Amino acid sequence: MILLHSSPYDIHSFADVTPLLVARGYRVIVPYLRGYVARRRFLFADISRNGQQAVVAVDIVALMDALKIQQATFGAFDWSARPANLTAALWPERVKSMVSDSGYLIGSQKANEAPLPPKAEFAWRYQFYFDRAREGGLRGKSSRFQQAHLATGVAQMGLR
């Protein structure tokens, strides 16, 4: 079983459940995901690294290969759900089963450039802290936000 933590959490997210699973006979792997280890050591200093979620999925498969795990059950939540979902989609033979909770689905980056309907966009407004690229499209829809009585929320997002 491979359990994947999320941001801003770390492997300690599973501190309570891991002993229960081990007591039931499961082999439990709880790796630090890319970028979360306070003291990391790289094999090659000249290789570019990033936290793209597809790359994290590749890391998961590489970890499975290194540990000689052919197939695993996955548990993931929030930000780690997408790499788990990508692992299942791209390497289905490696995933026995998966619990993916409150995370991000595999989606189209192109489709995500366009704003959602005003009420839905307002509900997801905190995402603008992470992705300012959508701001331009949202600004073009400002009259729709005013019509939906969301001007206060738009102002809070800095989209006047």
Phi and psi in degrees as a GROMACS rama.xvg file:
@    title "Ramachandran Plot"
@    xaxis  label "Phi"
@    yaxis  label "Psi"
@TYPE xy
-117.092  120.983  ILE-2
-109.036  127.818  LEU-3
-112.988  122.376  LEU-4
-78.8717  173.409  HIS-5
-125.167  177.732  SER-6
-91.7236  138.857  SER-7
-91.9108  20.0332  PRO-8
-83.4418  179.993  TYR-9
-141.982  -161.231  ASP-10
-60.7332  -20.7493  ILE-11
-70.0848  -7.24683  HIS-12
-59.1472  -26.3375  SER-13
-108.977  16.1814  PHE-14
-61.5121  -33.5098  ALA-15
-82.3002  -36.3633  ASP-16
-85.0333  -28.1874  VAL-17
-57.5826  -48.2363  THR-18
-61.5701  -33.3208  PRO-19
-65.612  -42.2553  LEU-20
-68.1647  -42.1254  LEU-21
-62.8434  -40.3758  VAL-22
-62.67  -24.2026  ALA-23
-92.5115  7.25058  ARG-24
97.028  4.68197  GLY-25
-83.2427  143.628  TYR-26
-87.4459  121.155  ARG-27
-115.959  124.694  VAL-28
-112.968  125.207  ILE-29
-127.256  85.6429  VAL-30
-82.3503  151.367  PRO-31
-70.6149  132.382  TYR-32
-80.2333  161.984  LEU-33
-47.7702  126.549  ARG-34
89.3535  -0.0576746  GLY-35
-103.292  -8.33418  TYR-36
-86.0248  128.129  VAL-37
-64.6665  -39.0084  ALA-38
-119.305  96.9747  ARG-39
-109.56  156.303  ARG-40
-133.784  123.535  ARG-41
-100.724  144.535  PHE-42
-69.023  -36.7731  LEU-43
-131.41  118.313  PHE-44
-73.341  -20.8105  ALA-45
-94.2363  9.52003  ASP-46
-95.4996  131.588  ILE-47
-67.7597  141.905  SER-48
-131.507  149.169  ARG-49
-150.369  173.98  ASN-50
-105.389  22.0843  GLY-51
-55.7972  135.586  GLN-52
-65.0518  -29.5197  GLN-53
-65.8047  -34.7708  ALA-54
-68.8488  -35.4497  VAL-55
-63.5811  -36.3952  VAL-56
-62.1323  -41.0407  ALA-57
-63.2572  -40.4408  VAL-58
-58.387  -41.3312  ASP-59
-61.9354  -45.8769  ILE-60
-65.2535  -39.4777  VAL-61
-63.0993  -39.3033  ALA-62
-63.3844  -44.3199  LEU-63
-59.4937  -42.6523  MET-64
-62.4242  -45.0436  ASP-65
-63.226  -34.2605  ALA-66
-92.0097  3.83696  LEU-67
56.6819  42.6973  LYS-68
-99.2696  113.05  ILE-69
-76.6602  -36.963  GLN-70
-150.169  142.981  GLN-71
-142.969  158.641  ALA-72
-92.2514  135.799  THR-73
-111.847  144.289  PHE-74
-128.227  126.071  GLY-75
-149.078  155.295  ALA-76
-146.945  155.284  PHE-77
51.919  -123.822  ASP-78
-63.7843  -26.8508  TRP-79
-81.9185  -9.35355  SER-80
-65.535  -39.8807  ALA-81
-64.2622  -47.4463  ARG-82
-58.8114  -36.6528  PRO-83
-64.8521  -44.0447  ALA-84
-62.7202  -40.7984  ASN-85
-64.6468  -39.4523  LEU-86
-60.173  -44.2391  THR-87
-65.6788  -36.6188  ALA-88
-75.2406  -40.7611  ALA-89
-88.9802  -27.6391  LEU-90
-131.672  63.1083  TRP-91
-59.7345  -27.5588  PRO-92
-69.3034  -14.331  GLU-93
-93.4024  -10.7133  ARG-94
-112.293  111.695  VAL-95
-74.201  -46.7709  LYS-96
-160.206  168.907  SER-97
-154.105  139.688  MET-98
-115.053  115.833  VAL-99
-122.031  108.729  SER-100
-112.549  136.362  ASP-101
41.4351  48.4598  SER-102
-117.008  -165.026  GLY-103
-103.749  129.877  TYR-104
-76.6695  167.404  LEU-105
-76.4104  126.522  ILE-106
-141.841  -177.703  GLY-107
-93.1128  119.581  SER-108
-64.0284  -35.9582  GLN-109
-63.8459  -46.3581  LYS-110
-64.4503  -31.4427  ALA-111
-74.7157  -7.63292  ASN-112
-71.6426  -27.4106  GLU-113
-85.072  141.078  ALA-114
-66.0483  154.01  PRO-115
-79.0242  174.68  LEU-116
-55.8956  151.23  PRO-117
-49.6811  -47.9586  PRO-118
-65.3055  -39.0442  LYS-119
-68.4857  -40.8949  ALA-120
-62.197  -41.1921  GLU-121
-62.0952  -40.7602  PHE-122
-63.5289  -28.931  ALA-123
-101.364  19.0281  TRP-124
-58.5983  -29.0942  ARG-125
-61.4297  -20.9483  TYR-126
-64.135  -20.995  GLN-127
-66.0851  -18.2373  PHE-128
-67.558  -24.8254  TYR-129
-101.612  -28.7368  PHE-130
-139.708  92.9533  ASP-131
-83.4987  -6.41258  ARG-132
-63.7215  -27.1917  ALA-133
-80.1441  -10.4433  ARG-134
-56.7749  -41.7383  GLU-135
-59.0614  -45.6328  GLY-136
-65.7288  -36.3889  GLY-137
-68.5964  -40.862  LEU-138
-60.6773  -35.3697  ARG-139
-68.7078  -15.034  GLY-140
-104.452  17.1479  LYS-141
-58.8949  -32.9445  SER-142
-64.7593  -34.3335  SER-143
-64.9272  -35.3575  ARG-144
-67.8065  -41.2174  PHE-145
-64.0204  -39.6219  GLN-146
-63.3321  -30.6627  GLN-147
-88.6681  8.07282  ALA-148
59.724  41.5528  HIS-149
-115.218  18.8545  LEU-150
-58.3654  -36.6048  ALA-151
-61.6676  -45.609  THR-152
-64.6419  -39.2377  GLY-153
-64.0797  -42.4387  VAL-154
-62.2342  -38.5048  ALA-155
-65.4829  -27.5241  GLN-156
-83.134  -4.67968  MET-157
77.9132  27.5297  GLY-158
-115.097  66.6504  LEU-159
